[in-house]
């Protein structure tokens, strides 16, 4: 899972530079985010809903991964079948080419008589 941050954040190293601290830059984040986080954290129903949503997402991801594995297995089986068919056709083609050569030789022998 990737998390992208659109606002620049300063990392505190324990040293303050020019009298500004990193906490003041962190407080300048969107006030909606902090109010939304505090209201989410206070509601036990929301925690339950978040857990259920997380379970549903986990199951959906599991189904998707299984579907992808099944699809790959199907494609691999189809590939093997196609390769086998190709090999059979190559053998048939070689046999027919040999037959054509034999018939041409017979025809040539017949026309020379």
N, C-alpha and C positions, 0 to 999 in steps of 0.2 A: 504494500500500500504506500502510495506517495502522498506527501502532504506539501502543498505549495503555500508559501507565504507571500502575499502581495505587498505587505508593508515592511520596510526595513526594520530590523531589530538589532540592537546592540547587545553584544555578549559581555557580561560583566567579568572582569579579570581580577577584581578586588582592588584595583587602583583607580582613583578618580582623577580625571583630567580636567583642568581649567574650571573646577568648581561644579561641573554638571555631573549628575549621577545617571546611571543607566535606568534607574527606576522611573525617572520622570519621562523618559522616552517611551517606556512601556505603558505608562498611564495614558499616553496620547492615542492609544488604539481606539477603535470605534466604540463609542459608548453603547451602541446596540448590542455588540457582542458580549460585553460584560453584563448587561442587564438580562440578556437572553440566557447566559450561562447561570446566573444566580437564580433565575426563575426555574430553570430546568433542574438545578441541583436541589431545590427546595421541595420538589414535587415527587413523592414516592410512586405515584401512578405513572409518571413519566419514566422513571427508572424501570418499572415493569414493562412499559411499552417499548423502551429502548432495548431491553433484554429480548423481548419477543421479536422485535424488528431485526435484531442481530442474529437470532436463531433462524428466522426466515431467510435472511440474506445468506447465512452459512449454508443452509439447505439448498438454496437456489444456486449458489456457487458450486456445491457438490454435484447437483444435477447437471449443471452446465459442463463441468469437467468430465463427468461420466459420459455425457452425450458426445463430447469431443473425442474421447477414447473410443467409444463405439463407432463413431464415424470413421476414425482412422483405421480401426480394425476392418471395417467394411471395405474401405478403399484398398487396404493391403490385400484382402482376399480377392477383390476384383482385379487388382494388378496381377496377382499370381495366376488367376484364371486367364487373363488376357495374354500373359506371357506364355502360358502353356498352349493356348490356341495359336499364337504366333509361331511357336516352335513346331507344332503339328503342321501348320500351313507351309513352313519352310521345307519340311520333309516331303510333303505332298508335291510341292513345287519342284524340288530336285528330282523326285521320281518321275513326274510328268515331263520334265526337261529331258531326262534320260530316255523316256519312251519316244519323245519327239525325235531325238537324235537317231534312235534305232529305226523308226519309221522312215526318216529321211534317207538313211543308209539303204534300207530295203527298196525305197522308191528309186533311188539312184541306180541301184543294181538292176532293177526291173527295166528302167529306161535305157540302160546300156546294152541290153540283149538284143 
